[in-house]
Amino acid sequence: MNYVGPDTKNDSMAFTGQAAKDRNLNESDSNIPSGESGKSGYWGSILLSVITFGLITGFFYYLYLHKDKYLEILHLSAIRVTLLFLLSLAFPLISGIINTILFRRLGAKISYRDGYHLTAASTLANQLPVSGGIISKGIYLKNRYAIPYTKLLSAMLALFFCFIGTNGLIGLAILFYWIFFTRIIVSPVLLSGFGAMAACLFVFWLPVHRIKFPERILIRINQAIEGWMLLSRSPRLLMKLLGLQGNLLILLAARYWLAFQMLSQDVSLSEALLFATASILTQLVSIAPGGLGVREAIVTAIALTLGFDAGVSVAAVGLDRLISTLVILLTGITSMVILGKQISDL
């Protein structure tokens, strides 16, 4: 999702590796990554680049084969395109507020301005063949504010579960509204899927503090779960983050609604909101930069259950991605330059 939440799936293993690598380098200068690890990362990057190129090529080839159909239903206007651009532009602003609140609770005296730039830069990093959004956040916060990698990763994972749960609750609310008030037949698959997402919120009430560990191990564990417990101990902070996430969902739903309307699809606001709630799952199964192809597949699968055409749904999400990617490039490159200058001045 563009960003509707931290990028934990692809980045967490690499981020943990980065933390371990920095720790090892502090302990001994002789601990240099092996050549095999470098080769593995190189070929992994090549594979992801090939997948990305194949997905983009396939998408444009599909549009070419059906160009007459899509040109007939395409209704672009300067107002709609501008609105879609402005809605996309609001994403790094709200996401920046979310990240700034979280980083301040971790001990970083970061301004909202820098929080915005860090969010925009990390979102751009997630569009690269090797997703590196959370890694870039970790490097910046460690160098500038001495925030440990494990502390940040734990907090970002907690935030991710928070957002999945929120989206699941909103999705369930929409489905039950359809069932009881509009008499729409809802697929059990949708109910089960959004129910599983909502269940993620129960993670915050697990009694981690009651589990007994040896003192030496407990010190390490407490360091790792400090960020996690930060959210579970602070209902007020949690509700604030949930409210901001709700704003992001509404903005994403508006983007989807506009994109479908541009392709002459009479999608309702509740249907667009359902598409938006499921989009966060992109981060669980991303195999290409920015979740390319995965977000389209998730939204299209839900659209199919609601009776929309698969090809038109893919094209609508692709139209939204085209404009949002332009925003990511504009804000991300500018933010990287600004943050890079800050780090070089340290």
N, C-alpha and C positions, 0 to 999 in steps of 0.2 A: 504494500500500500504505500506507493509513495509511502509516506510513513504514517501508519496508524499504529504506532507502537514500536518498541525496540526490535532490532534485527538480530534475534538471538539464535535462530536455527543454524544459519550458515556461519555466523561469526563466533559463536560461543567457543567452539573447539579451537578455532584459530586464535581467539583472544586469550583463552587459557594457556595455549602454547606460547603466546607472546609474553604473558606474565611469567610463565615458568622459565622462559629463555632469559628474560631480564633478571630474574632472581638468580639463575645459575651464573650469569655473567658477573653479577655482583659478588658471588662467592668465589669464582675462579675465572681468570681471564682465558684459561685454556679450553673452556667449554664452548667450542665453536660448532654450529650446526653442521651436520654431516652432509656430504655431497648427495647421498641418496635422498635425504629430506628435501634438498633443493630441487633435485630432478623430479621428485614426486609433485612438488608444488608447481613446477614448470609445466609438466604434462597435464596436471589438473587444470591449470589456467588455459592451456591450449584446447582441452576438451570443452570447457565452458564457453570459450569463444566460438568454437565450431557449433555448439548447440544453439548459442545465441544467433549466429549468422543463419543457421538453418531455419529457426523459428521465424525470424524476420523475413527471410526469402520466401518461405512457405506462405506466410500471411499475405505478402504483397502479390504473390502468384495467384492466390485464391481470389483476391480482390480484382486482379486483372481478368481472370476467367469469368467473373460475374460483374464486370464493370457496368454493363448496361443496366442491370438490376439495381445496383447501388446508386448510380447516377440518377435514376428515375425517382428513388425515394429520398435522396439526399436533399435536405433543406438547410443549407448554411445561411447564416446571416451575421453581419458584423456585430450585432448586439449579443447574439448567443455565443459567438466565439470569444468576445470580450468578457462576457460573464464567466465563461468556463476558465479563461485565463486568470481572472481576478480570484475566483474560488480556489484555483490551484495555488495562487500566490499567498493565500491566507494560511495554507497548510504549514509551511515552515514557521510562520509567526506563532501559531497556537502550539505546535510541537516544540518550538523553542521555549515557550512559557512552561510547558510540562517538564522539559529537561532541566530548565533553570531551577524550578522548585525542587526537583529531585536532587540535583547536584548541590544545592545549598544545604539540604538536609544531610548530605554526605560530608559537609564541611568545606566545600568550595565556595569562596566568596566571589562568585561569578555574577556578572551583570546580565540583565535580560538581553542586552545588545549582543554580548558575547555568546550567550546561550542560543540566540537565534542564529548567529554565524556558525557555531559549532554544529547545530542541527542541520543547517543547509549544506555545510561541507560534508558531513557524514552521510547525508542522503545522496549526494553526488557520488561519494565513494561506493555506495551500494549499487551503483549502476555499472561499475567496472566488472570485468570478467571474473575477478576474485573479490567477492563482496567484503568490504572492509569498514563499514560504518561504525560499528562499536569499537573496532581496533583504533580508528582515528580518534574517537572520543576518549578512549583509555589513555592513549599516548599524550594527548593534549592536557587532560586533567592531571595525569601523573607528573608531567613536566612543569606545569604551571601552578598546580595546587597540591601536589604530593598526595593525591587520592590513590590508594592501592588498587591494583587491577581487580583483585578478588572482591573487594568491597563494591566496586562499580558493577562488575558482572552480576553479582548477587542481586543488587538493587534493580538492574535492568531486567533480569529474569522475573523478579517479583512484579515489576511494572507490566511485563508482557502477559503474565497470568492474569493480572488485574484487568487488562484490556480485553483479553479473550473472554473472560467471565462477563464483563460488561456487555460486550457484543452479543454473547449468547443470551443474556437476559432480555435485551432489546429484541432480538430475533424471536424469542419465545413469545414475548408480548404481542408482537405483530401477528404471529401464527394463531395464537389463541383469540385475538381480536377477530381475525378472519373466520375462525371456527364458530365462535359464539354470536357474532353480530352480523356477519355477512353471509354465513352459511356456505363458505367456500370449503371444498374438500382439500385438506392439506395432506401431503405425503408424509407417512410415518418416518421416512428417511430424514426429512427436514426437521421434524420434531426431535428425533434422536440426536441429530447432529448439533442443533443449537442447544439441546439439553446438556450434552457433553461439554460444550463450550462454557455454559453457565456454571457447571460444576467446578470449574477451575477456581472460582472464588473461594471455595472451601479450603484451599491450600493455605490461606492466610490465617486460619484458625487451628492449624496443626500444632499440638503441644510440643514444639521443638525444645523449649527450655526445660521440659521435664525429663528428657532423655539423659541418662547418666553416662558420662565419659570420664576417663582418667584426666587429671588436671592438665597435663601437658598437651594432650590431644584436644581438650576442651578450649584451650587458648587459641589453637589454630582454627578450630571449627567456628568459634565465636567471631574471629576475624573474617571468615568466609561468609557467614550468614548475617553479618551486621547490617548490610543493606537490605537483606530479605526481611529481617525482623523490624526494620525501620518502618516498613509499610504496615505490617501486621499489628504493630503496637500503637499505630496512630490512625484511628478511624477518621479523624478530621482531615488529615493529609490524604487518606485514601479517597474520601468523598470529593475532595477538591480535584484530584486527578481524574476521578470518574466523570465529574462534570465537564472537565476540559476535553476528555475523550469523547463524551457525548456530542460536544460541539464539532469535533472532527468528523464524527459519523454523519451528522447532519450536512456538513459541507460536502462530504464525499457522495452522499445520497443526492444532493442537488446537482453535483457534477454528472453522475450517472443519469439522472433524470433529463438533464439538458442534452447529453450525448445521444440517448435513445430518441428524444424528440427530434433531434437533427436528422435522424434516420426514419422519421415518420412513424415511430412506435409509440402507441398510446399507453405508456407505462405510468402507473400511479406513484404517488410519493411514498406510499408504504412499501410498494414493490422495490422502488429504488433504494429505500432504507434497508430492506432485507438484503439486497445485493451488497450494500456497503458493510453490513455487519459480518458477512461471510468473508470479505476481502482480507481480513487480518490473517486468515489461515494461509495466505500466500507465503508468509514468513516461515511456516512450518515445513513447506515442501519446495522451497525455491531451489531450482536447479540451474537457473540462468540469472544474469544481472537484473536487479529490480523486480524479480519475480516474473520476468517476461514469459508469457504463455500460460503461467500458472494462474494468475489473477483472471485472465481471460477465460480459462477453463472453468474456474470456480463459479464466476458470475454466469457464464453460459449454461452450466449444469443447472443452476437454480432457475435461470430464465426458461430453460426447456420444461421444467416441472410446472412452470406457470403459463406455458403455452406460447412462448415467444420463439421466433425462428433462430436457430443456432448461428447461422452465418451472420445475420444482422446483429445478433448480440455480441459476437466476437468483434464485428466492425465498430460497434458503439463503444465497447471498452477500449478498442484500439485507438479510436478518435480521442477519447479522454486521455489515454496514455501519451499520445502525440503532443498534446498541448501541455500536459503536466510535465513531460520530460523537458520541454523547452524552458519551463519555469525552473526546473531543477538545475539545468545547465546555467541559466542566467544567475540565479541566486547562489548556487554552489561554487562556481568559479570565483565570483566576487568575494565570497566568504573565505574561501581557501587562501586567497591573496592576503586578506586582512589578518586572518589568524596566523598565517605563516610569518608575517611581519612581526606580530606580537611575540612569537616564539623566538625569532632571530634576535629580538631586542633584549631577551632575558639575559 
